[in-house]
Amino acid sequence: MNIELTYLTLTALLAASLWIPYIIGINKYEVEGDNFVRPADLSKYPEWVHRAHRAHLNLLEQFLPFATIVLIGQIQGVSTGLTAIAVAVFFWLRVAHAIGMISGFAKLPVRPMIYVAGWLCILVLIWQVLAAG
């Protein structure tokens, strides 16, 4: 497995696991209502629970274009030093974003800067795939 697919797999694992802090949070605190029937009102939970939910959704927003372009690159046989750097940086940015968001340490402007940096990694991947085509 090459570096692009390795980091795609690691990012998929991160995306598949980021629901865990949120679920722990909503099960740790009792709030009124049946959360099975209707999603929990996040305003009734501690802030970190809401941030954990947003961290998961935020990764999913970037995962689809990231995974799509990595797979297109693989089909086209695109694997360069730049794509290797872009996928590694993207993954570690997403790890930093999740940790920073859930913990509350990554405040403005750090959090959006991490998100934009991840988007730039996706653009680099798209550029490399289009340039090879």
C-alpha positions as CSV (number, residue, x, y, z in Angstrom):
1,M,0.0,0.0,0.0
2,N,1.5,3.4,-0.9
3,I,1.6,6.5,1.3
4,E,-1.6,8.0,-0.1
5,L,-3.7,4.9,0.6
6,T,-2.1,4.5,4.0
7,Y,-3.1,8.1,5.0
8,L,-6.5,7.6,3.4
9,T,-6.9,4.5,5.6
10,L,-5.7,6.4,8.7
11,T,-8.1,9.3,8.0
12,A,-11.0,6.8,7.5
13,L,-10.1,5.3,10.9
14,L,-10.1,8.7,12.5
15,A,-13.5,9.6,10.9
16,A,-14.9,6.2,12.0
17,S,-13.7,6.8,15.6
18,L,-14.6,10.5,16.2
19,W,-18.1,9.6,17.2
20,I,-16.8,8.0,20.4
21,P,-16.1,11.2,22.4
22,Y,-19.5,12.6,21.5
23,I,-21.3,9.4,22.5
24,I,-19.3,9.2,25.8
25,G,-20.4,12.8,26.5
26,I,-24.1,12.4,25.8
27,N,-24.1,9.2,27.9
28,K,-22.2,10.7,30.8
29,Y,-24.7,13.5,31.5
30,E,-28.4,13.1,32.1
31,V,-30.6,15.5,30.3
32,E,-34.4,15.6,30.1
33,G,-36.0,13.8,27.2
34,D,-35.6,10.7,25.2
35,N,-32.4,11.0,23.2
36,F,-33.2,7.8,21.3
37,V,-36.4,9.4,19.8
38,R,-34.9,12.8,19.1
39,P,-31.3,13.8,18.9
40,A,-29.9,15.4,22.0
41,D,-30.1,19.1,22.5
42,L,-26.4,19.9,22.6
43,S,-27.0,23.1,24.4
44,K,-27.9,21.1,27.5
45,Y,-24.5,19.4,27.6
46,P,-21.1,20.7,28.5
47,E,-19.4,22.6,25.7
48,W,-16.9,19.8,25.0
49,V,-19.7,17.5,24.0
50,H,-20.9,19.9,21.4
51,R,-17.4,20.5,20.2
52,A,-16.9,16.7,19.9
53,H,-20.0,16.5,17.7
54,R,-18.8,19.3,15.5
55,A,-15.3,17.8,15.3
56,H,-16.8,14.6,13.9
57,L,-19.0,16.4,11.4
58,N,-16.2,18.7,10.4
59,L,-13.9,15.8,9.5
60,L,-16.7,14.2,7.5
61,E,-17.1,17.5,5.5
62,Q,-13.5,17.2,4.4
63,F,-13.2,13.4,4.2
64,L,-15.5,13.0,1.1
65,P,-13.4,15.2,-1.2
66,F,-10.2,14.0,0.3
67,A,-11.0,10.3,-0.2
68,T,-12.5,10.9,-3.6
69,I,-9.4,12.7,-5.0
70,V,-7.0,10.2,-3.4
71,L,-8.9,7.3,-5.0
72,I,-9.0,9.1,-8.4
73,G,-5.2,9.7,-8.1
74,Q,-4.7,6.0,-7.4
75,I,-6.8,5.0,-10.4
76,Q,-4.7,7.3,-12.5
77,G,-1.4,6.2,-11.0
78,V,-0.6,9.6,-9.5
79,S,1.8,9.3,-6.6
80,T,4.4,12.1,-6.2
81,G,6.4,13.5,-3.4
82,L,3.9,16.4,-3.2
83,T,0.9,14.0,-3.0
84,A,2.7,12.1,-0.2
85,I,3.3,15.3,1.7
86,A,-0.3,16.5,1.1
87,V,-2.0,13.4,2.5
88,A,0.3,13.2,5.5
89,V,-0.2,16.9,6.3
90,F,-4.0,16.5,5.8
91,F,-4.2,13.6,8.3
92,W,-2.1,15.3,11.0
93,L,-4.0,18.5,10.6
94,R,-7.3,16.6,11.1
95,V,-5.8,14.9,14.2
96,A,-4.7,18.3,15.6
97,H,-8.1,19.8,14.7
98,A,-10.0,17.0,16.5
99,I,-7.8,17.3,19.6
100,G,-7.9,21.0,19.6
101,M,-11.6,21.3,19.1
102,I,-12.7,18.7,21.6
103,S,-10.3,20.0,24.3
104,G,-11.2,23.6,23.5
105,F,-7.5,24.6,23.1
106,A,-7.9,25.4,19.4
107,K,-9.8,28.7,19.5
108,L,-10.2,31.3,16.8
109,P,-8.3,31.8,14.6
110,V,-6.4,28.4,15.0
111,R,-9.4,26.1,14.3
112,P,-10.4,27.7,11.0
113,M,-6.8,28.0,10.0
114,I,-6.4,24.2,10.4
115,Y,-9.6,23.6,8.4
116,V,-8.4,25.9,5.6
117,A,-4.9,24.2,5.6
118,G,-6.7,20.8,5.2
119,W,-8.7,22.3,2.3
120,L,-5.4,23.5,0.7
121,C,-4.0,20.0,1.0
122,I,-7.1,18.7,-1.0
123,L,-6.5,21.4,-3.6
124,V,-2.8,20.3,-3.9
125,L,-4.0,16.7,-4.5
126,I,-6.6,17.9,-7.1
127,W,-3.9,19.9,-8.8
128,Q,-1.5,16.9,-9.0
129,V,-4.3,14.6,-10.3
130,L,-5.4,17.1,-13.0
131,A,-1.8,17.9,-14.0
132,A,-1.1,14.2,-14.5
133,G,-4.3,13.7,-16.6
